[in-house]
Amino acid sequence: MKNALLLFALIISVHLNAATCDRIVSAAEDPTAAQITGTTFPTIPGQLKWVQPASSTYKVAFAGTAGAAASHEGIDFVQNDQTVEVVEVYAAADGKVMYVREGCEQSSMFAHNNTARESGAGWGNHIVIQHKGLVFTRYAHLLKNSILVNVGDSVKAGQKIAIMGNSGRSETRHLHFELGTKASEFNSCAMSQNFDFVFNGNIVLGSAPVNNTIVLVSPANNASLVSNNSCLKWELVAGVTQYTIEIATDQNFTNIIRTQTTASSEYCLEQLPIQKLYWRVTSNTGLTSEVFTFEPSTTESFEFCPVNGLPGGWLRFAFDVTKGAISNNDAWLATSVDRKRSGSFSCKMPNYMTDSECWLVTPAFQVTAQTINPTFWRSTTAGDYGSILKLYYIESPNDPTVKANYQLIRSIGESSDANWNAETIDVAPMASKTIRLAFMVKNFGNPTDVNAGGDNWWIDDIVLPLSANTTNIQNPAVDIKIQAVNNAGKYVVHNNSSSEQKSLQVYNLVGKMVLKMNLNYGENYFTLNQKGIFILSITGRNVNLTFKMVNG
């Protein structure tokens, strides 16, 4: 009978040790002995990201001598600003909840607690989390009924786990944070338990960020020569669904030049002024970042796109082609039957999960007219997220592959899907200057839709304002000039040199030859019955003139 009772006792003991409790809810006072300061903090296998477990108005440091009872077993994060109603407590690193103590009362928030001061062994309401190896952290003096986790829950660094309080042996609202080791598991169903050894929490926290601050990642503060193809990046915070980034020219953000709300952790730059700029990030939950500064690069370049039949002197770029795959068929395209135009330009990318730009840049020409009158046609695809067309210019001989050299003339906006839409662009301010025009289509993406479509844009009738008797603007020494005879598409080419035989080829802007003829000495007439932009190429001399052929 004695042996049977012994066996029954062993079975009960095993079952008790194996039991797991979500939490202990008790206001009982259960003091424990002081914890011993450890000698050597163990090596944590792998990498752990640490964050500050709470904000504070000031801290009280750990105090202890190795091998002896610690006089202050953790770090106190004191938040006694009474205008701050709620102070959240966060898991300092990834881990698993091993112990939760709840039910401890407090007599006030900002004064000496005189209610059950030894409840929870003086820690009051508290949580213990195990990290890698035998490393644990304790979060003490929490507000009653504020604990959001249970034993067995996995938590991430920065995850909200409770609200700061004043329970247990406490004098004002604060978080008592302990770092410790324990060789045996916590008994989640028992009263409060010590660590084997405690250590200074700064061993792991060090310069870890406060979790109620959004951490800016790149570029580094005070960075210079920041690429306009780069992105401003920050760390995501648990529970945040929207971030707002602001870029300003002053540290007080009275002159904000860029702002955007996003669910992602980056904002990609475009067309920023070359000066010192300030940026910050806020969240929909009230978090904010520090203010960082940077200065954009003055030599930002485009990336060249694949080209089909693009004539000499014309350029096509994409701004950060990693944002949208550009196929070889998306350069200069032959137009469809119902849009008979010579060399219409189509800008389309198949993947618009992020914003994308493509640019069409004319050859350099001297402005001799007051206006130019291009026409546009936009067709949408299913699931597109909108687009806009902007017109820029760049003075020659500035490098056209450097984006910062371009100046905005105006945003043209979205054209109708129904037909060609003509625009009148005032170029009088550029009179007598030699410039290039740039047409930029920007398609707006959706980061949650991998199948997002993009708008198609066709641009035509880009008539560069040449004078009536235009000679070769690229090489005035060439003895060739082009002159319109009438408004029925009839032109005359004057060959003033008898020293060599010349040949004229006329191409449309998709590279198709529409006319070829020998140029004799004197006048040579030809007629084109198409509207659009054409390239004239003369053997031995490349004039690369562009002009409008008027339908008869």
ChimeraX attribute file (.defattr): number of C-alpha atoms within 10 A of each C-alpha:
attribute: neighborCount
match mode: 1-to-1
recipient: residues
	/A:1	6
	/A:2	7
	/A:3	8
	/A:4	9
	/A:5	10
	/A:6	11
	/A:7	12
	/A:8	11
	/A:9	11
	/A:10	12
	/A:11	11
	/A:12	11
	/A:13	11
	/A:14	10
	/A:15	9
	/A:16	12
	/A:17	12
	/A:18	10
	/A:19	10
	/A:20	16
	/A:21	15
	/A:22	17
	/A:23	20
	/A:24	20
	/A:25	16
	/A:26	17
	/A:27	20
	/A:28	16
	/A:29	18
	/A:30	17
	/A:31	16
	/A:32	14
	/A:33	9
	/A:34	14
	/A:35	21
	/A:36	22
	/A:37	24
	/A:38	21
	/A:39	13
	/A:40	9
	/A:41	15
	/A:42	12
	/A:43	10
	/A:44	12
	/A:45	9
	/A:46	7
	/A:47	7
	/A:48	15
	/A:49	13
	/A:50	21
	/A:51	22
	/A:52	26
	/A:53	28
	/A:54	26
	/A:55	21
	/A:56	18
	/A:57	10
	/A:58	12
	/A:59	15
	/A:60	13
	/A:61	15
	/A:62	21
	/A:63	15
	/A:64	20
	/A:65	13
	/A:66	14
	/A:67	12
	/A:68	14
	/A:69	18
	/A:70	20
	/A:71	14
	/A:72	19
	/A:73	25
	/A:74	27
	/A:75	21
	/A:76	22
	/A:77	22
	/A:78	20
	/A:79	22
	/A:80	16
	/A:81	12
	/A:82	10
	/A:83	6
	/A:84	8
	/A:85	6
	/A:86	11
	/A:87	20
	/A:88	19
	/A:89	26
	/A:90	25
	/A:91	28
	/A:92	30
	/A:93	24
	/A:94	19
	/A:95	22
	/A:96	21
	/A:97	23
	/A:98	25
	/A:99	29
	/A:100	27
	/A:101	29
	/A:102	22
	/A:103	20
	/A:104	29
	/A:105	25
	/A:106	25
	/A:107	15
	/A:108	16
	/A:109	19
	/A:110	17
	/A:111	14
	/A:112	17
	/A:113	20
	/A:114	16
	/A:115	16
	/A:116	21
	/A:117	27
	/A:118	21
	/A:119	26
	/A:120	32
	/A:121	22
	/A:122	22
	/A:123	27
	/A:124	34
	/A:125	34
	/A:126	29
	/A:127	27
	/A:128	27
	/A:129	26
	/A:130	24
	/A:131	22
	/A:132	16
	/A:133	14
	/A:134	15
	/A:135	20
	/A:136	21
	/A:137	25
	/A:138	22
	/A:139	28
	/A:140	30
	/A:141	29
	/A:142	32
	/A:143	26
	/A:144	21
	/A:145	14
	/A:146	16
	/A:147	21
	/A:148	11
	/A:149	19
	/A:150	20
	/A:151	20
	/A:152	16
	/A:153	13
	/A:154	15
	/A:155	21
	/A:156	17
	/A:157	20
	/A:158	26
	/A:159	20
	/A:160	21
	/A:161	21
	/A:162	23
	/A:163	21
	/A:164	30
	/A:165	29
	/A:166	31
	/A:167	36
	/A:168	29
	/A:169	22
	/A:170	25
	/A:171	17
	/A:172	19
	/A:173	28
	/A:174	32
	/A:175	33
	/A:176	26
	/A:177	25
	/A:178	22
	/A:179	26
	/A:180	27
	/A:181	21
	/A:182	16
	/A:183	11
	/A:184	9
	/A:185	10
	/A:186	18
	/A:187	17
	/A:188	25
	/A:189	20
	/A:190	14
	/A:191	20
	/A:192	23
	/A:193	17
	/A:194	16
	/A:195	22
	/A:196	14
	/A:197	23
	/A:198	29
	/A:199	27
	/A:200	22
	/A:201	18
	/A:202	15
	/A:203	10
	/A:204	17
	/A:205	18
	/A:206	11
	/A:207	11
	/A:208	14
	/A:209	16
	/A:210	19
	/A:211	25
	/A:212	22
	/A:213	19
	/A:214	21
	/A:215	19
	/A:216	22
	/A:217	13
	/A:218	16
	/A:219	19
	/A:220	14
	/A:221	15
	/A:222	12
	/A:223	14
	/A:224	15
	/A:225	13
	/A:226	20
	/A:227	18
	/A:228	22
	/A:229	20
	/A:230	16
	/A:231	16
	/A:232	18
	/A:233	19
	/A:234	21
	/A:235	14
	/A:236	18
	/A:237	19
	/A:238	12
	/A:239	12
	/A:240	13
	/A:241	13
	/A:242	15
	/A:243	25
	/A:244	17
	/A:245	22
	/A:246	20
	/A:247	22
	/A:248	19
	/A:249	18
	/A:250	14
	/A:251	17
	/A:252	10
	/A:253	16
	/A:254	9
	/A:255	12
	/A:256	16
	/A:257	13
	/A:258	14
	/A:259	14
	/A:260	11
	/A:261	15
	/A:262	14
	/A:263	14
	/A:264	15
	/A:265	18
	/A:266	19
	/A:267	18
	/A:268	15
	/A:269	16
	/A:270	19
	/A:271	15
	/A:272	17
	/A:273	14
	/A:274	15
	/A:275	13
	/A:276	16
	/A:277	21
	/A:278	21
	/A:279	24
	/A:280	23
	/A:281	25
	/A:282	18
	/A:283	21
	/A:284	13
	/A:285	12
	/A:286	10
	/A:287	15
	/A:288	18
	/A:289	17
	/A:290	13
	/A:291	16
	/A:292	19
	/A:293	20
	/A:294	20
	/A:295	19
	/A:296	24
	/A:297	18
	/A:298	18
	/A:299	17
	/A:300	18
	/A:301	21
	/A:302	21
	/A:303	16
	/A:304	16
	/A:305	20
	/A:306	16
	/A:307	17
	/A:308	16
	/A:309	16
	/A:310	19
	/A:311	21
	/A:312	15
	/A:313	13
	/A:314	15
	/A:315	18
	/A:316	23
	/A:317	23
	/A:318	23
	/A:319	23
	/A:320	21
	/A:321	18
	/A:322	12
	/A:323	18
	/A:324	23
	/A:325	15
	/A:326	19
	/A:327	13
	/A:328	12
	/A:329	14
	/A:330	19
	/A:331	25
	/A:332	24
	/A:333	22
	/A:334	22
	/A:335	16
	/A:336	9
	/A:337	7
	/A:338	7
	/A:339	13
	/A:340	13
	/A:341	21
	/A:342	24
	/A:343	27
	/A:344	28
	/A:345	25
	/A:346	24
	/A:347	27
	/A:348	26
	/A:349	23
	/A:350	16
	/A:351	21
	/A:352	26
	/A:353	20
	/A:354	18
	/A:355	19
	/A:356	24
	/A:357	23
	/A:358	27
	/A:359	22
	/A:360	21
	/A:361	21
	/A:362	21
	/A:363	21
	/A:364	22
	/A:365	21
	/A:366	19
	/A:367	22
	/A:368	17
	/A:369	16
	/A:370	14
	/A:371	18
	/A:372	18
	/A:373	15
	/A:374	17
	/A:375	19
	/A:376	23
	/A:377	22
	/A:378	23
	/A:379	15
	/A:380	16
	/A:381	13
	/A:382	10
	/A:383	13
	/A:384	19
	/A:385	18
	/A:386	15
	/A:387	22
	/A:388	18
	/A:389	21
	/A:390	17
	/A:391	20
	/A:392	18
	/A:393	20
	/A:394	23
	/A:395	19
	/A:396	16
	/A:397	10
	/A:398	12
	/A:399	14
	/A:400	23
	/A:401	18
	/A:402	15
	/A:403	21
	/A:404	22
	/A:405	19
	/A:406	20
	/A:407	15
	/A:408	12
	/A:409	15
	/A:410	12
	/A:411	13
	/A:412	16
	/A:413	11
	/A:414	18
	/A:415	20
	/A:416	13
	/A:417	14
	/A:418	9
	/A:419	14
	/A:420	17
	/A:421	15
	/A:422	15
	/A:423	14
	/A:424	11
	/A:425	15
	/A:426	14
	/A:427	17
	/A:428	14
	/A:429	10
	/A:430	16
	/A:431	14
	/A:432	12
	/A:433	17
	/A:434	17
	/A:435	20
	/A:436	24
	/A:437	21
	/A:438	24
	/A:439	20
	/A:440	23
	/A:441	26
	/A:442	21
	/A:443	25
	/A:444	21
	/A:445	23
	/A:446	17
	/A:447	14
	/A:448	11
	/A:449	14
	/A:450	13
	/A:451	14
	/A:452	20
	/A:453	24
	/A:454	28
	/A:455	26
	/A:456	20
	/A:457	23
	/A:458	22
	/A:459	21
	/A:460	23
	/A:461	21
	/A:462	19
	/A:463	18
	/A:464	25
	/A:465	20
	/A:466	18
	/A:467	13
	/A:468	11
	/A:469	11
	/A:470	14
	/A:471	21
	/A:472	18
	/A:473	17
	/A:474	14
	/A:475	12
	/A:476	11
	/A:477	9
	/A:478	17
	/A:479	14
	/A:480	20
	/A:481	19
	/A:482	21
	/A:483	16
	/A:484	18
	/A:485	14
	/A:486	11
	/A:487	11
	/A:488	14
	/A:489	18
	/A:490	18
	/A:491	19
	/A:492	17
	/A:493	20
	/A:494	20
	/A:495	19
	/A:496	14
	/A:497	14
	/A:498	11
	/A:499	7
	/A:500	9
	/A:501	13
	/A:502	17
	/A:503	14
	/A:504	17
	/A:505	15
	/A:506	19
	/A:507	20
	/A:508	25
	/A:509	27
	/A:510	20
	/A:511	19
	/A:512	14
	/A:513	14
	/A:514	12
	/A:515	14
	/A:516	15
	/A:517	14
	/A:518	13
	/A:519	20
	/A:520	17
	/A:521	16
	/A:522	13
	/A:523	14
	/A:524	16
	/A:525	15
	/A:526	13
	/A:527	17
	/A:528	17
	/A:529	12
	/A:530	18
	/A:531	20
	/A:532	22
	/A:533	22
	/A:534	27
	/A:535	20
	/A:536	20
	/A:537	18
	/A:538	19
	/A:539	13
	/A:540	11
	/A:541	15
	/A:542	16
	/A:543	22
	/A:544	20
	/A:545	23
	/A:546	21
	/A:547	18
	/A:548	18
	/A:549	23
	/A:550	17
	/A:551	14
	/A:552	13
